[in-house]
Amino acid sequence: SRVSSPVVSAGDTVTDTLNVTNENGSWLDGAVATFKGTAYAVTSGTPPTQGSAVPTSLVRAIGTVEINADAPGNYTSPGVVVPDDAGYVVWVWNFDQATQPDGQKNNFRQGYTWSDDWGIPAETSRVLFEPAVTTAVASEFVDQGEDYQDVVTSFAEKGQWIDGTVVEAKGTLYGPMLALPDESEDVPSWVPIAGTATQTFNGPGDVTVDGPESIEAGYYTWVWEIQAADQSDATLENIPRGYSFVDNFAQRVETSITPSQIVASSKVVKSEVALGEGFQDTIDVALDAASGGWLQANRQRIPVTFRGTAYFHPGAEAPAVSDTVPEGAEVVGESFVTMNAPGNYTSSVLEGEDYREGYVTWVWEVRESDQPEEFRGYIK
């Protein structure tokens, strides 16, 4: 017997042609021999090894058909559909005198059986596979000076990855974008390209791919593709003609964020206040000129909250400037200021009626815990 096609695709209908002969003597008039054929899906990319027995693993029956032969000759079987997870389809045929219809049993030698081997090359169809990848960024946040990385997982979307097949995939990192567009099949024409990467795979598995270095704030998203035009001649024999795979643009799992960097300076509203008089501070907020733009979400800039803490320093001598607050410094109060654009902002008034002669000094900071949960890490 021989398969209708030695190379098929998932979803194809395959048939087998059985060549029937009589091993001894002539064909009896009225004799009809019923052959049963089973098509098996091999759920691996390893070619089947010819043998007498059907393997017990990575193999399952996908259809059993019959051919009724009333004379020597060639007979084509009914079709069986190739499933999505098949790497190979193998036919095995048998004849059993004991299972023939009652009116036919006496036309064949008592107890006669026949079966062909498993894995005969002429009875085997190789299933073209469709390579694909899924990816997820190695880190959601990437600081300036660090490299973008993507974890790429290769697999066969249909069929099984045929042993020894090397597939080349190309990744493009798009960005920076101040706002992340909606996910789409196509990349908008205005989106800049930050860099590209190429990775080869010789089977299913994971690999971490290095991308370019981050140089400014923004959203950066990967798009990976596998194109027939990029593959070797050997690989083209195992994938569909003209094959193309491209994943969607702006998938959240494929997106890294380089935070916006905000700088600020502050100045008291009044350098001297009377006892009992309230006091305030102003904070001037701007973007670090070298960091890029202010990230956006929900059609507006992402808000950032500054926490201002006022400390009291008693005595006639002003406190020394320091990078850290001295241990035990007396807290007068706190003020929170939220903004989503550069500008000058004023704290709330802190009442000072209980304080004595001395100095009040402000310290401003951006604490992650003060930011909206969904935007933590977006602003530095």
N, C-alpha and C positions, 0 to 999 in steps of 0.2 A: 504494500500500500504506500501511498505517497500523499503528503498534505497538499492542499490547493495552493498554498503560498508559504515559502520558507521564512518570510519576514512579514509580520503583521503589526497592527497597532491595537491598543485597547479600544474596545467597542466594535472592532471588525467581526464579521461572521466568517468562521473558518469551516471548511469541509475537508474530507479525506476521500481519496479514491482507492478502492479496494480491488486488487486484481485477483480474481477467483479462478482456480484451476482444479482439475481432478487428478489426484495423485495416482490412481490406479483405475484403468479402464475408462469407458465412456460414460457420459452423463446420462443417468436414467431419465426416460421420458416422464415428465410430470414432477420430477424432483425439484424442490425449492429449499435451498439452504438458508437458514437465518443466522447471520453474523451479528454479534453485538460489539459495538465499539464505544469505548469510553475516552473522552477527552479530559486530560488532567492539566491543571494550572500549576506550574512550578513557581512558588512565591520566593524566589531568590534570583540573583543575577549570575549564578554559576550554571554553566551548561550541564544538562543531565548526562549521567554516565550510563551507557547501555548495559542492561542486565536483564535477568529473567524475572525479577520481582519489582513491583512498584514500591518506591521508598515510602516509609511511614511518616516522614517529617517533611515540612515545607512543600507538600504536595496535597492537592485536593481535587476531587472529581468535579468537573463543571458541566458535564452533560454526558448522557448515554444514549446512543442512537442504534438503529437497526438497519441492516441491508438484507433484502431478500433476493438471493441470486437463483435464477432458474436455468442458468447455463454458464459455462466458463466465459470470462470477460471482465471488463472494468465497470465498476459501479461506484457512483459518487454518493457519499453519505449526506444526510440532512446536516444543516449548519449548526454550529455552536458559537455563541458570542464570547469574545475574549474579555475577561474581567479586567478591571483597572489595576489589580495588584499582581498580574501575571508577568513573569519574566520570560517564560517559555510555555508553550502548549504542546503536550505530547499525547499522541493517540496510541491506544492499545486495543487490539481486536482479538476476539476469541470465537470459537465454534464449539458447541457441546451437543453431541447426538442426543443426550438424555433430556435436553430442554427444548428440542424441536417439537413443533405441533404434532399431535397424535397421528395425524394423517401422513406425516412426513418421516417419522422416526425410522420406519422400516426401509427407507430409501438409503440409509447410511449405516455404516458398519457399527455394530453394537458396541457402545462404550467409547466411541471415537471422540477425541477432543483435539483441539488445536488452538494455540495462542501465540501471538508474536511477542517479541521482547519489548521491554521498557527502554525508552530512550534511543530508538533507532533514528539516525539522523534524518532519513527520508520521512519519518513520521513526526518530526519535531519542527515547530515554528518558533522563531525568535521574535519576541515582542519588543518593538521600539519603545524606549522609555523617554519620559519628559522630565529632564532635570530642572530643579527649581531651588530657590533658597528662601529662607526666612532670616531676618536679622533683628538684633536688638543692640542698642549702643552699650558699650562697656560701662559708661558713666553718664548719668543724666546731666551733670554739671561739669564743665571743663573750663578751668581758669586760663587766662591769657598766658601763653608760653607752654601750655601743655598740649599734647597731641590728642586729636580726636581718634577714637577707636570704635570699631564695630565688630560684634560677634556674629559671624555668618554661619548658618546651619544649612548644609546641602542635603538634598533628598530627591527621591524620584516621585514627582507628583502623580504620574501614571506609569505603570510598568514597574520593573525592578532595575536598579542600577547595574548594568551589565559589567561583569568583572573586567578590570583592566581599562575601562573607559575613562579618559581624562577630559574633564569639562572645564572650560575657562569662563569665569564670571567677572563682570566689570561693575565697579561701584562708583557712583558719582556723589560727592558731598556737596549739597547746595546750601548756600548761605554767604554772608550773614543776612538774616531777615529780622527786622525789629518786631514783627508780628508773625506768628505761625499761620499760614493759610490753612483752609480746610483740606482734608485728605482728598486726593483726586487721582485719577488714572494718568493724567497728563501733567507735565511740569509746566507751570506758567512761564511764558517767554521772558519775563522781566527778572526772574530769580537768578542771582549770580552763582557761579560755580567756584567753590572754595578749593576743590581738589578732586582727584580720581585715584582709584586703586584697582588692581587686577589680582585675582586669586584663582588658582587652579585647584580642582578637586578630583580625586580618583575614586570617590565613593561617598556615601552618606557620612556626615560628621560635622564637627564644629571647629572653627578656626577664628582667632582674633586678628583682625586686619587693622594695620596702622594707617591713619589718615594724616592730613596736614596738621600743622601747628596752629593753635588758636591765636589770632592777632587782634580780634576786636569782639565786642559784645554782639550777641544776636542768637537767633535760633539757627541750628544747622541740622539738616536732615539728609539721610542717605537714600539713594535709589539704586537698586541692583538689577542687572539684566544679564541674560544668557542669550546670545544670538548665534544662529547657525553659521553665520559668516565668520565668526571668530574661532571656530573649532577646526581641529585637524581632520584630515580625510578619514582616519580611523574612527574618530568620534562620530563623524557624519553618518557612518554605516549603522550606528546604533540609536540615533535620534530621528524624529520625523523630519522630512524635507522642509527646509525653510523655517525651522523651529525658532520661536521667539518667546522669551519669558521676560517680563518687566514687572517689578512690584510697584505698589502705589507710592505716590509722592506724599510727603508730610504725614507719614504714620508716626504716631506719638512715640512708639517704642523705638523708632529709628531716628529720633531727634535728640540732640544734645543742646545744652544751653550754656553760652558763655555769659556770665552775669554782667549787668551794667555796673559801672563803678562811679559812685556818687562821692563828691568831696563837699565839705562844708566848713564854714568858719562862723564864729558867733561873736556877739558884742552886746553888752548890757545896754538897756534902754537909757538908764540914768546911772552915771558913775558914782553918784552919792545920793543916798536916800535918808530921810529922817527916821528916827525910831518910831515904829508903828506904821510906817508907810510901806506899801507893797512894792515889790520889785519884779522886773521882767528881763528877759533876754531876747535877742533876735538871732536868727540863724540864717545864714546865706548859703543856699544849696545850689550846686552846679554839677555838671557832668565832668568827669575827668576827661580832658581833651584828647588823651591818647587811647581811651578805652572804647570808643564807639558811641552808639546812640543809647537811648532810654528804651528798654524793652516794653512791649505792649501786649495786652491781652484784653479781650472783650471790647475792642475798639477804643481803648484808651491806654495811656501809659500806666504801668504797674505802680500802685501806690507804695510809698515807703514811709515808715513811721520812725521818727527820731525820738529818743527818750532823753530829756534834759533833767539832770539832777543838780540841785543847788545845795552847796555845802557852806556851813558857817565856820569862819576862822576868827577866833577872838583876838583882841589886842590891836595895837596900833600899827603892827608891821604886817605888810601884805604877804600872803602865802607864796612860797616859791613855786615856780612853774615846774611841773613834773608829768611824766608819762603815765604815772599811776596815782590813784587816790591814796593818800596816807591812811594807814590802818587806824580805825577809830574816828575818822572824820565825821563831824556832826552833820546829818542830813536835815536841810531846811524843808525840802519838798521836791516834788517831781512835776514835770510838765511833758505832755506828749503832743507832738506836732506831726501831722500826716500831710504829705504832698505827693503829687505825681507830675511835677514839672519843676525846672529850675526857678529860683526866685528867693525873695527875702521873706522870712516867716517869723512871727512873734509868738513867744510862749504865753501861757496863761499867767495871770498875776498871782504871785505867791505872797501871802500876807505876812508881815514881819512884826506885828505888835508885841510879840513875846521875846524879841531878840534884843540883845545889848549891843554895845559898841563893838565893831569889828568889820570883817569882810564877808561878803557872800560871793562865792565863785561857782560858775556853772561848768558842768561837764556834759557834753552831748555824745550820744552813741546810737548805733543801729544794732539792736539785738534781734536775732532771728526769731526769738519767741514772741516779739512784739508785732511781727508781720502777719498778714493773713496767711493761713496755713497753706493754701494752694499756691502762694507765691514765695514761699520761703526758699531762699537760695538764689532768687532772680536778681537781687540788688546787693551790692557790696559797698 
